[in-house]
Amino acid sequence: MPGKIGCQVRREAAVDSTNQAARRWVRAGAPDGAVVVAAQQTAGRGRLARRWVSPPGAGLYLSAIVRPRMPVERFALLTFAAALAAWDACFAVTGAHPGIKWPNDLVLSGRKISGILLECEGDAAIIGIGINVRQRQEDFPPELRNKAGSLLMLTGKDVALDELERALLEALERRVQALVAGAWREDYCERCITLGAAVRVKCGEESFTGTAEALDRDGALLVRDGEGKQRRVLAGDVSVRGLTGYVDGDWN
Ligand code: BTN
C-alpha cells in the first residue's frame, strides 16, 4: 500500500531547495509520501534552470516524494496531477479560478502564481511546488514584477500557509491517485489556457509559432505550425509562450 502524501513531513526554517532536501532524503531512505516544507529557500529552483525566489514566509515551498504504481516512463505525467492539485488548493482557499499554462504554471489575472518542478531520484519522483501567497509586487525581483503575482495581490485574501499546505497535500494525494487510475486529461484540458492559443515554442536555439490545438494522452502539446503541419511538443526542455496575454510574457 503506497504511503499517503504527507504521512511524514519535515519542516525546515531554511533549505537550499526543498527538491534538493527531498533528493537527499530519498537517498537516505525516505518513505513514499514523505514531504519537505521550508519557510524559506536559499537556492529555490525552477524549470529550465531558472531560480525560484523564495523569501521567508511569503510563499509555500514544498516537495513531495512519491512512488506511484505506474511505469517510471509515465512519471512525467505527474506534472499534470501536480498542476491540478495546486489549482484545487488555490481554489479551496481563495475561491479563485486560475488558468493552467501548459505544462504546469498557474496563472491568475495574467500573472504567474505557482510553478512546479518535477524531478526523479532512483525509484521516486520528487514533486516540487511553489505557490506565491503573500508577496507584494515590490517583493518580486524587477524582471518578474510585471509577470508574477501572489494570492494576496490578486485575490485580496491573506491565506494562512498551513491551511494552503493542508489543502495542497490533500489535493495532491487525490490527483495522483486519479492519475494512476488514468483520469487527469479532462480536468486538465478544462483549465488549460494554452489550448486554442497562438504560441511560440522554443527548444534550445530553435523556435516556431503556431496554434496549440490539443493535448495527447502523453501530455504532449499538439501545435499546428505556420505551414499547416502538426508538431508534437513534449514538456521537459521546451518553453512555450503565448502570443497574447500573460502567456505572452517572457519565456517561462
Ligand atoms: C517553475 O515554474 O519554473 C517551477 C518552480 C518550482 C518551485 C518549487 S518551490 C518548491 C520546490 N523547490 C524548488 O527548488 N523548486 C520547487
Residues whose N, C-alpha, C, O or C-beta is under 5 A from the ligand:
A	BS01	BTN	S17 T18 N19 A43 G44 R45 G46 R47 W52 L60 Y61 L62 G115 I116 L117 G128 I129 G130
